[in-house]
């Protein structure tokens, strides 16, 4: 089991990724591009994935349905700047477990780990 963090901002999200992995007790693998993420999901599906903003392939909420089509068993979280109600409306039916703030911190990683642990 592992967590896949799909982000072009690996350095900026290092504290978030470390706290997330430690909180879940799982390794966090990084994919810098959408294509790399899809290859990893097909080869060795993670238990969880986090889709970040800034990917050339599109925004996280637009990519989530495509991700689920590759492997619907992977639990998702997405980086989003939408408010709670807007996020709920935009993500309804996509199977997304939680939103992540636009510039997530170690505390956000720990909070997301609490959500993910419910599904371990």
N, C-alpha and C positions, 0 to 999 in steps of 0.2 A: 504494500500500500504506500501511496505517496500523494503529494500535492503538487499540482502543476501551476506555476505562476507565469502567465503569458503577458510579458511586458517588454517594451523597449527601454524601460527605466530601471533596470536591475540594480544599479548602484544606488539610486534614490530610494528604492523600496527595500533595501537590504535589512533594515531594522524591522520593518513590517514582516518580511519573509521569515526572518529568524524567529521572531515571537510567535508567528503562526505555526511554524514547524515544531518549535519547542512545546507550544500549548497543545498540539495534537499528538506529539510524539512520533511524527512522521517526517521523512525527508521532503524538502521542497526542491523540485526541479524547475529550472527556468527555460523558457522558450522566448526568444526575442522577436519572433515573427509568427504570423498566423500559420504559415506553411510549416514551420518547425513544430508548432503546437499540434497541428493535425497529424504529422508524422509520429510524434511521441504518443498521442492518444491511440493511434492505430497499432503501434508496436507494443506499448506497455501502458494500458489505460490507468490513469491515476484514480484514486478514490474521490478526489476533489480537484477543482480547478478554479482559478481566479483570473478573469479577463480584465485587463487594464485598458485604459484609454490610450490613444495615440498610436494604435496599430494601423499600418497602412491599409489593411484590408477592411477597416471600418470601426465603428464604435461598438463597445461591448454589448449593448442591448440588441444591436443588429446582428452581431456575430453569435450570440447565444443560441438561437434556433439552429444555426448551421452546425454549431458544436454538438448540440444534442442529436442531430441527425447522424453524426459520425459515431457517437456512443452515448446513448441515453442514460447509461448507468452512472455517468460521472456527475457528481453534485457540483453545482456552479455558484459562484459569487461573482459579482461584477463591480468594477469601479464606476461610480456614478455621482454626479453633482446634483441630481434631482432631489427634491424634498421627498419626505416619506410618502405622501399621498400621490404625488406625480410618479414616483418610482413604482408604487404599487400598480397604478394604472398601466404604465409602460411595460412592466415586466409580467403582468398577469398571464398565467398559462405557459410561461417559459420555463418553469421549474427552477427558478433562481432562488437559492436559499437566503441570500442576504446581499444588501448593497455595501460597498466599501467607499469611504470618503475619497475624494480626488487626490489628496496627498496623504495616504495612510501612514500612521506612525506605528511604533511597537505596541502601543496600547490598542490600536485598531486590530493589529494582528492577533493579540491575545483575545480580544472580544470575538473575532471571527473564529478563532480556535474553539471557543465555547460553543458556538453554533455547530461547527463541524463535528465536535466530539459527540453530539447527540446522534450522529449518524454512523458512528464507528461500530 
